[in-house]
Amino acid sequence: MKKSKRMQILVDLAKRKEDVVAKQLALDKAKVEQDKQKLSELKEYAGQYESERNLLGLSAYLTTNYQHFVDRVQQAILQQEAAVGRAEQQSDMTMRRWLQARGKTKSMDFLKEKNIKAELVIEAKQEQRQNDEFAMRRFFDNMR
């Protein structure tokens, strides 16, 4: 088996690994977007309740309960911000893994192409040698 064919097997394996990491990267990026959307919704929700509290004119007891609820929403916002941070960190790590996998695939593909070119040079030399040999035989056969 030619070296370029063996290299193609390695390129295919590297490409499959790259594809697996690329799929994970897509999932991680979708998770970041999903977490950001949840955070945005929570902030909007908290803003609505905060503005409503100012408009309602609640009693002291209801104001305290309302404030506890708003505090819990704020705590949920903090937790969601942390979740967004973790998701972004995971996405960044996966991006680095994908870049490494992509680099490996490209370098293996480069080596394969280099081997193909070397094989073509060898084949051309062999073909030229055969043509020269054939021409020499014809020349000697014609001389007889």
VMD Tcl script that draws the C-alpha trace (Angstrom):
set ca {
  {0.00 0.00 0.00}
  {1.34 3.41 -0.94}
  {2.31 5.75 1.84}
  {-0.26 8.30 0.67}
  {-3.03 5.68 1.03}
  {-1.87 4.89 4.56}
  {-1.77 8.60 5.29}
  {-5.33 8.95 3.97}
  {-6.48 6.51 6.63}
  {-4.86 8.70 9.29}
  {-6.37 11.83 7.74}
  {-9.81 10.19 7.82}
  {-9.39 9.25 11.49}
  {-8.25 12.76 12.38}
  {-11.20 14.21 10.43}
  {-13.64 11.98 12.32}
  {-12.17 13.12 15.64}
  {-12.37 16.72 14.46}
  {-16.03 16.22 13.48}
  {-16.86 14.77 16.91}
  {-15.29 17.78 18.62}
  {-17.05 20.14 16.17}
  {-20.42 18.60 17.09}
  {-19.61 19.04 20.78}
  {-18.62 22.63 20.10}
  {-21.97 23.27 18.42}
  {-23.75 21.78 21.45}
  {-21.67 23.89 23.83}
  {-22.36 27.06 21.87}
  {-26.08 26.26 21.85}
  {-25.91 25.77 25.64}
  {-24.27 29.18 26.04}
  {-27.02 30.79 23.97}
  {-29.72 28.92 25.88}
  {-28.24 29.99 29.24}
  {-27.93 33.59 28.05}
  {-31.57 33.52 26.95}
  {-32.64 32.23 30.38}
  {-30.57 34.97 32.04}
  {-32.18 37.60 29.86}
  {-35.64 36.28 30.71}
  {-34.84 36.28 34.42}
  {-33.58 39.86 34.28}
  {-36.67 40.95 32.38}
  {-38.87 39.13 34.89}
  {-37.07 40.80 37.82}
  {-37.35 44.19 36.16}
  {-41.08 43.76 35.68}
  {-41.64 42.83 39.31}
  {-39.44 45.68 40.54}
  {-41.36 48.22 38.49}
  {-44.71 46.74 39.53}
  {-43.79 46.97 43.21}
  {-43.34 50.71 42.87}
  {-46.73 51.05 41.19}
  {-48.80 48.83 43.49}
  {-48.47 50.66 46.83}
  {-48.38 47.49 48.92}
  {-48.74 47.21 52.69}
  {-45.58 46.70 54.76}
  {-46.25 42.95 55.11}
  {-46.84 42.45 51.40}
  {-43.87 44.65 50.56}
  {-41.64 42.39 52.69}
  {-42.97 39.23 51.01}
  {-42.67 40.89 47.64}
  {-39.08 41.88 48.43}
  {-38.23 38.31 49.45}
  {-39.59 37.10 46.15}
  {-37.57 39.71 44.24}
  {-34.48 38.73 46.25}
  {-34.99 35.08 45.22}
  {-35.29 36.14 41.60}
  {-32.06 38.15 42.00}
  {-30.39 35.07 43.48}
  {-31.61 33.04 40.50}
  {-30.10 35.69 38.23}
  {-26.73 35.35 39.99}
  {-26.89 31.57 39.65}
  {-27.79 31.89 35.98}
  {-24.90 34.32 35.41}
  {-22.59 31.70 36.93}
  {-24.13 29.06 34.65}
  {-23.50 31.29 31.63}
  {-19.89 31.71 32.73}
  {-19.42 27.96 33.11}
  {-21.05 27.31 29.74}
  {-18.82 29.90 28.06}
  {-15.75 28.39 29.71}
  {-16.75 24.92 28.51}
  {-17.37 26.28 25.02}
  {-13.94 27.95 25.01}
  {-12.25 24.70 26.06}
  {-14.08 22.81 23.34}
  {-13.09 25.48 20.82}
  {-9.43 24.99 21.75}
  {-9.83 21.21 21.38}
  {-11.44 21.71 17.97}
  {-8.64 24.04 16.86}
  {-6.08 21.42 17.92}
  {-8.00 18.67 16.10}
  {-8.33 20.88 13.03}
  {-4.60 21.61 13.07}
  {-3.81 17.92 13.31}
  {-6.12 17.13 10.40}
  {-4.55 19.89 8.29}
  {-1.01 18.77 9.06}
  {-1.82 15.15 8.23}
  {-3.51 16.23 5.03}
  {-0.42 18.30 4.15}
  {1.81 15.27 4.73}
  {-0.48 13.11 2.61}
  {-0.33 15.63 -0.23}
  {3.44 15.77 0.11}
  {3.59 11.98 -0.16}
  {1.33 12.02 -3.21}
  {3.64 14.51 -4.92}
  {6.69 12.39 -4.04}
  {4.96 9.28 -5.38}
  {4.07 11.09 -8.60}
  {7.71 12.12 -9.04}
  {8.84 8.52 -8.49}
  {6.19 7.22 -10.90}
  {7.22 9.79 -13.52}
  {10.85 8.77 -13.15}
  {9.93 5.09 -13.47}
  {7.81 5.81 -16.52}
  {10.63 7.83 -18.06}
  {13.07 5.03 -17.30}
  {10.74 2.50 -18.95}
  {10.29 4.76 -21.97}
  {14.06 5.20 -22.26}
  {14.57 1.45 -21.97}
  {11.91 0.78 -24.59}
  {13.38 3.38 -26.94}
  {16.85 1.90 -26.47}
  {15.56 -1.60 -27.26}
  {13.84 -0.33 -30.40}
  {16.99 1.44 -31.42}
  {19.10 -1.71 -30.97}
  {16.44 -3.86 -32.65}
  {16.44 -1.48 -35.64}
  {20.24 -1.57 -35.76}
  {20.28 -5.36 -36.26}
}
mol new
graphics top color blue
foreach p $ca { graphics top sphere $p radius 0.5 }
foreach p [lrange $ca 0 end-1] q [lrange $ca 1 end] { graphics top cylinder $p $q radius 0.2 }
display resetview
